[in-house]
Amino acid sequence: MWFRGRGKADRAIAAYQRELVDTHYREVENMYRQMRMWRHDYRNHLQTMKALDTPIKSGNAMADAILSSKMSLAQAPGIDVRVDAHTHIPIKQRISELDLCCVLGNLFDNAIEANDGLPEADRMIRVYMDMKGTQLYISFTNASSGGKQRKVGGRFRTTKSDEGHGFGLVHIDQIIEAAGGYLSRNFEDGASTTEILLPQS
């Protein structure tokens, strides 16, 4: 009986240890995922800090900086970029200026990436920002060489194959959801459009 009781206790301890290891693994995996998201956005923060004199005047310095910086990057490979954000965008939003920087930077990065492989005559990015009532409206439309995309697990799958790609889309979704905003993605006729509505604070 003693051996039987000892064996049962050993199994219980082993099961507990397995559960503990699984828990630690999930925690480490989640922490690593957050670190990769932060690293993915870090370059956007740096570019924003470097852009002091901007051609775009929306009324929000952070938005102007990231849009101007990304616009220059997109024009370098011959992408036809047009940004219409010459309106008064309130500084106070429900999301922080840093989160707004992340959203705009990642949207621009995705738009630039989508133009890869297209003939120069077909490359284009259109950005539009304006206030619709009490909400900030953001629209990104770009030519895409990846064709029509499909959803996987409730999210649109990125066409990028490198490890870590796709975190920009995930981070955008998280920011918009946390702010109580609205996000729509549409892919058709060789172009993709992302529309966002963000309520004011």
C-alpha atoms as a printed R data frame, in Angstrom:
    type eleno elety resid chain resno       x      y       z
1   ATOM     1    CA   MET     A     1   0.000  0.000   0.000
2   ATOM     2    CA   TRP     A     2   2.830  2.355   0.842
3   ATOM     3    CA   PHE     A     3   4.368  1.859  -2.609
4   ATOM     4    CA   ARG     A     4   0.982  2.382  -4.250
5   ATOM     5    CA   GLY     A     5   0.503  5.648  -2.344
6   ATOM     6    CA   ARG     A     6   4.025  6.730  -3.197
7   ATOM     7    CA   GLY     A     7   3.438  6.075  -6.898
8   ATOM     8    CA   LYS     A     8   0.241  8.124  -6.883
9   ATOM     9    CA   ALA     A     9   2.026 11.012  -5.188
10  ATOM    10    CA   ASP     A    10   4.868 10.835  -7.690
11  ATOM    11    CA   ARG     A    11   2.400 10.982 -10.585
12  ATOM    12    CA   ALA     A    12   0.670 13.967  -9.017
13  ATOM    13    CA   ILE     A    13   3.998 15.758  -8.568
14  ATOM    14    CA   ALA     A    14   5.008 14.946 -12.143
15  ATOM    15    CA   ALA     A    15   1.684 16.262 -13.462
16  ATOM    16    CA   TYR     A    16   2.096 19.442 -11.418
17  ATOM    17    CA   GLN     A    17   5.622 19.939 -12.741
18  ATOM    18    CA   ARG     A    18   4.442 19.482 -16.331
19  ATOM    19    CA   GLU     A    19   1.694 22.040 -15.766
20  ATOM    20    CA   LEU     A    20   4.223 24.435 -14.220
21  ATOM    21    CA   VAL     A    21   6.591 24.040 -17.163
22  ATOM    22    CA   ASP     A    22   3.718 24.604 -19.612
23  ATOM    23    CA   THR     A    23   2.697 27.748 -17.739
24  ATOM    24    CA   HIS     A    24   6.242 29.106 -17.744
25  ATOM    25    CA   TYR     A    25   6.585 28.297 -21.437
26  ATOM    26    CA   ARG     A    26   3.403 30.212 -22.275
27  ATOM    27    CA   GLU     A    27   4.564 33.186 -20.190
28  ATOM    28    CA   VAL     A    28   7.980 33.255 -21.876
29  ATOM    29    CA   GLU     A    29   6.410 32.842 -25.312
30  ATOM    30    CA   ASN     A    30   4.041 35.745 -24.633
31  ATOM    31    CA   MET     A    31   6.900 37.934 -23.371
32  ATOM    32    CA   TYR     A    32   8.997 37.091 -26.446
33  ATOM    33    CA   ARG     A    33   6.044 37.927 -28.687
34  ATOM    34    CA   GLN     A    34   5.611 41.323 -27.017
35  ATOM    35    CA   MET     A    35   9.335 42.026 -27.400
36  ATOM    36    CA   ARG     A    36   9.172 41.269 -31.125
37  ATOM    37    CA   MET     A    37   6.197 43.614 -31.462
38  ATOM    38    CA   TRP     A    38   8.121 46.348 -29.656
39  ATOM    39    CA   ARG     A    39  11.164 45.798 -31.869
40  ATOM    40    CA   HIS     A    40   8.935 45.900 -34.942
41  ATOM    41    CA   ASP     A    41   7.643 49.368 -33.946
42  ATOM    42    CA   TYR     A    42  10.923 50.764 -32.614
43  ATOM    43    CA   ARG     A    43  12.164 51.964 -35.990
44  ATOM    44    CA   ASN     A    44   8.909 53.878 -36.458
45  ATOM    45    CA   HIS     A    45   9.549 55.748 -33.200
46  ATOM    46    CA   LEU     A    46  13.083 56.630 -34.304
47  ATOM    47    CA   GLN     A    47  11.919 57.892 -37.682
48  ATOM    48    CA   THR     A    48   9.291 60.020 -35.977
49  ATOM    49    CA   MET     A    49  11.861 61.616 -33.689
50  ATOM    50    CA   LYS     A    50  14.148 62.385 -36.657
51  ATOM    51    CA   ALA     A    51  11.462 64.117 -38.740
52  ATOM    52    CA   LEU     A    52  11.530 67.718 -37.521
53  ATOM    53    CA   ASP     A    53  10.607 69.716 -40.620
54  ATOM    54    CA   THR     A    54   7.618 68.072 -42.253
55  ATOM    55    CA   PRO     A    55   5.747 68.883 -45.488
56  ATOM    56    CA   ILE     A    56   2.515 67.533 -44.014
57  ATOM    57    CA   LYS     A    57   0.622 69.824 -41.646
58  ATOM    58    CA   SER     A    58  -2.295 68.021 -40.063
59  ATOM    59    CA   GLY     A    59  -2.218 69.804 -36.731
60  ATOM    60    CA   ASN     A    60  -0.727 66.764 -34.978
61  ATOM    61    CA   ALA     A    61   3.094 66.870 -34.853
62  ATOM    62    CA   MET     A    62   3.522 63.133 -34.298
63  ATOM    63    CA   ALA     A    63   1.250 62.262 -37.225
64  ATOM    64    CA   ASP     A    64   3.020 64.807 -39.441
65  ATOM    65    CA   ALA     A    65   6.447 63.410 -38.569
66  ATOM    66    CA   ILE     A    66   5.723 59.739 -39.213
67  ATOM    67    CA   LEU     A    67   3.712 60.424 -42.384
68  ATOM    68    CA   SER     A    68   6.432 62.673 -43.816
69  ATOM    69    CA   SER     A    69   9.176 60.199 -42.957
70  ATOM    70    CA   LYS     A    70   7.359 57.216 -44.455
71  ATOM    71    CA   MET     A    71   6.339 59.244 -47.504
72  ATOM    72    CA   SER     A    72  10.010 59.896 -48.275
73  ATOM    73    CA   LEU     A    73  10.851 56.213 -47.822
74  ATOM    74    CA   ALA     A    74   8.025 55.170 -50.143
75  ATOM    75    CA   GLN     A    75   8.987 57.644 -52.869
76  ATOM    76    CA   ALA     A    76  12.577 56.347 -53.004
77  ATOM    77    CA   PRO     A    77  11.677 53.123 -54.886
78  ATOM    78    CA   GLY     A    78   9.395 55.050 -57.233
79  ATOM    79    CA   ILE     A    79   6.042 54.619 -55.506
80  ATOM    80    CA   ASP     A    80   3.495 57.318 -56.384
81  ATOM    81    CA   VAL     A    81   2.484 58.574 -52.928
82  ATOM    82    CA   ARG     A    82  -0.248 61.062 -52.175
83  ATOM    83    CA   VAL     A    83  -1.086 62.060 -48.610
84  ATOM    84    CA   ASP     A    84  -4.159 64.165 -47.890
85  ATOM    85    CA   ALA     A    85  -3.958 65.027 -44.197
86  ATOM    86    CA   HIS     A    86  -4.061 68.810 -44.390
87  ATOM    87    CA   THR     A    87  -6.784 69.173 -41.823
88  ATOM    88    CA   HIS     A    88  -7.004 69.832 -38.120
89  ATOM    89    CA   ILE     A    89  -6.420 66.526 -36.342
90  ATOM    90    CA   PRO     A    90  -6.923 66.994 -32.596
91  ATOM    91    CA   ILE     A    91  -3.921 66.203 -30.442
92  ATOM    92    CA   LYS     A    92  -6.090 64.604 -27.785
93  ATOM    93    CA   GLN     A    93  -7.265 61.191 -28.921
94  ATOM    94    CA   ARG     A    94  -8.372 58.122 -27.020
95  ATOM    95    CA   ILE     A    95  -5.115 56.483 -28.104
96  ATOM    96    CA   SER     A    96  -1.747 57.956 -27.202
97  ATOM    97    CA   GLU     A    97   0.354 59.788 -29.778
98  ATOM    98    CA   LEU     A    98   2.823 56.898 -29.572
99  ATOM    99    CA   ASP     A    99   0.093 54.417 -30.497
100 ATOM   100    CA   LEU     A   100  -1.036 56.688 -33.335
101 ATOM   101    CA   CYS     A   101   2.576 56.687 -34.541
102 ATOM   102    CA   CYS     A   102   2.589 52.863 -34.442
103 ATOM   103    CA   VAL     A   103  -0.657 52.611 -36.413
104 ATOM   104    CA   LEU     A   104   0.408 55.057 -39.137
105 ATOM   105    CA   GLY     A   105   3.952 53.677 -39.339
106 ATOM   106    CA   ASN     A   106   2.837 50.072 -39.643
107 ATOM   107    CA   LEU     A   107   0.149 50.917 -42.197
108 ATOM   108    CA   PHE     A   108   2.741 52.728 -44.319
109 ATOM   109    CA   ASP     A   109   5.249 49.862 -43.944
110 ATOM   110    CA   ASN     A   110   2.611 47.370 -45.111
111 ATOM   111    CA   ALA     A   111   1.681 49.612 -48.042
112 ATOM   112    CA   ILE     A   112   5.322 49.957 -49.133
113 ATOM   113    CA   GLU     A   113   5.859 46.193 -48.822
114 ATOM   114    CA   ALA     A   114   2.731 45.465 -50.866
115 ATOM   115    CA   ASN     A   115   4.142 47.448 -53.813
116 ATOM   116    CA   ASP     A   116   7.233 45.246 -54.046
117 ATOM   117    CA   GLY     A   117   7.487 43.467 -57.369
118 ATOM   118    CA   LEU     A   118   5.100 45.765 -59.209
119 ATOM   119    CA   PRO     A   119   6.121 47.732 -62.308
120 ATOM   120    CA   GLU     A   120   6.994 51.278 -61.304
121 ATOM   121    CA   ALA     A   121   4.032 52.642 -63.279
122 ATOM   122    CA   ASP     A   122   1.646 50.612 -61.105
123 ATOM   123    CA   ARG     A   123   3.115 51.476 -57.704
124 ATOM   124    CA   MET     A   124   0.924 53.721 -55.598
125 ATOM   125    CA   ILE     A   125  -0.081 54.619 -52.042
126 ATOM   126    CA   ARG     A   126  -2.963 56.922 -51.097
127 ATOM   127    CA   VAL     A   127  -3.388 58.192 -47.551
128 ATOM   128    CA   TYR     A   128  -6.353 60.189 -46.341
129 ATOM   129    CA   MET     A   129  -6.994 61.508 -42.834
130 ATOM   130    CA   ASP     A   130  -9.832 63.712 -41.652
131 ATOM   131    CA   MET     A   131 -12.240 64.223 -38.789
132 ATOM   132    CA   LYS     A   132 -15.687 62.689 -39.263
133 ATOM   133    CA   GLY     A   133 -17.721 64.208 -36.500
134 ATOM   134    CA   THR     A   134 -15.929 63.346 -33.279
135 ATOM   135    CA   GLN     A   135 -13.905 60.506 -34.818
136 ATOM   136    CA   LEU     A   136 -10.569 60.485 -36.607
137 ATOM   137    CA   TYR     A   137 -10.856 58.769 -39.994
138 ATOM   138    CA   ILE     A   138  -7.742 57.123 -41.491
139 ATOM   139    CA   SER     A   139  -7.640 55.482 -44.915
140 ATOM   140    CA   PHE     A   140  -4.704 53.734 -46.605
141 ATOM   141    CA   THR     A   141  -5.046 52.418 -50.159
142 ATOM   142    CA   ASN     A   142  -2.146 50.830 -51.999
143 ATOM   143    CA   ALA     A   143  -1.390 48.729 -55.053
144 ATOM   144    CA   SER     A   144  -0.582 45.146 -54.155
145 ATOM   145    CA   SER     A   145   1.424 42.441 -55.878
146 ATOM   146    CA   GLY     A   146   0.209 39.751 -53.480
147 ATOM   147    CA   GLY     A   147  -3.266 39.280 -54.933
148 ATOM   148    CA   LYS     A   148  -6.443 38.861 -52.919
149 ATOM   149    CA   GLN     A   149  -5.683 37.919 -49.313
150 ATOM   150    CA   ARG     A   150  -7.684 35.555 -47.140
151 ATOM   151    CA   LYS     A   151  -8.397 35.429 -43.439
152 ATOM   152    CA   VAL     A   152  -6.701 32.922 -41.154
153 ATOM   153    CA   GLY     A   153  -7.983 32.654 -37.602
154 ATOM   154    CA   GLY     A   154 -10.124 35.750 -38.002
155 ATOM   155    CA   ARG     A   155  -7.249 37.890 -39.301
156 ATOM   156    CA   PHE     A   156  -5.975 38.638 -42.782
157 ATOM   157    CA   ARG     A   157  -2.839 36.673 -43.480
158 ATOM   158    CA   THR     A   158   0.281 38.636 -44.323
159 ATOM   159    CA   THR     A   159   2.067 37.779 -47.563
160 ATOM   160    CA   LYS     A   160   5.447 38.167 -45.862
161 ATOM   161    CA   SER     A   161   7.297 34.932 -45.152
162 ATOM   162    CA   ASP     A   162  10.014 36.057 -42.750
163 ATOM   163    CA   GLU     A   163   9.685 35.182 -39.074
164 ATOM   164    CA   GLY     A   164   8.190 38.059 -37.117
165 ATOM   165    CA   HIS     A   165   6.319 39.603 -40.049
166 ATOM   166    CA   GLY     A   166   2.642 40.176 -39.444
167 ATOM   167    CA   PHE     A   167   3.158 41.619 -35.977
168 ATOM   168    CA   GLY     A   168   2.443 45.077 -37.366
169 ATOM   169    CA   LEU     A   169  -1.068 43.999 -38.365
170 ATOM   170    CA   VAL     A   170  -1.633 42.351 -35.005
171 ATOM   171    CA   HIS     A   171  -0.440 45.436 -33.144
172 ATOM   172    CA   ILE     A   172  -2.698 47.714 -35.200
173 ATOM   173    CA   ASP     A   173  -5.675 45.498 -34.389
174 ATOM   174    CA   GLN     A   174  -4.832 45.549 -30.687
175 ATOM   175    CA   ILE     A   175  -4.489 49.342 -30.559
176 ATOM   176    CA   ILE     A   176  -7.745 49.994 -32.428
177 ATOM   177    CA   GLU     A   177  -9.648 47.457 -30.329
178 ATOM   178    CA   ALA     A   178  -8.320 48.895 -27.063
179 ATOM   179    CA   ALA     A   179  -9.390 52.389 -28.157
180 ATOM   180    CA   GLY     A   180 -12.902 51.253 -29.002
181 ATOM   181    CA   GLY     A   181 -12.341 52.098 -32.655
182 ATOM   182    CA   TYR     A   182 -13.367 50.516 -35.950
183 ATOM   183    CA   LEU     A   183 -11.113 48.848 -38.531
184 ATOM   184    CA   SER     A   184 -11.932 47.457 -41.967
185 ATOM   185    CA   ARG     A   185  -9.645 45.806 -44.540
186 ATOM   186    CA   ASN     A   186 -10.619 45.200 -48.138
187 ATOM   187    CA   PHE     A   187  -8.569 43.507 -50.885
188 ATOM   188    CA   GLU     A   188  -9.725 43.553 -54.496
189 ATOM   189    CA   ASP     A   189  -8.674 44.435 -58.044
190 ATOM   190    CA   GLY     A   190  -4.966 44.507 -57.254
191 ATOM   191    CA   ALA     A   191  -5.335 47.026 -54.432
192 ATOM   192    CA   SER     A   192  -5.903 46.925 -50.699
193 ATOM   193    CA   THR     A   193  -7.639 49.463 -48.480
194 ATOM   194    CA   THR     A   194  -7.563 49.807 -44.706
195 ATOM   195    CA   GLU     A   195 -10.062 52.133 -43.057
196 ATOM   196    CA   ILE     A   196  -9.990 53.130 -39.394
197 ATOM   197    CA   LEU     A   197 -12.250 55.237 -37.183
198 ATOM   198    CA   LEU     A   198 -10.883 56.388 -33.828
199 ATOM   199    CA   PRO     A   199 -13.052 58.122 -31.216
200 ATOM   200    CA   GLN     A   200 -11.764 61.154 -29.385
201 ATOM   201    CA   SER     A   201 -10.965 60.962 -25.692
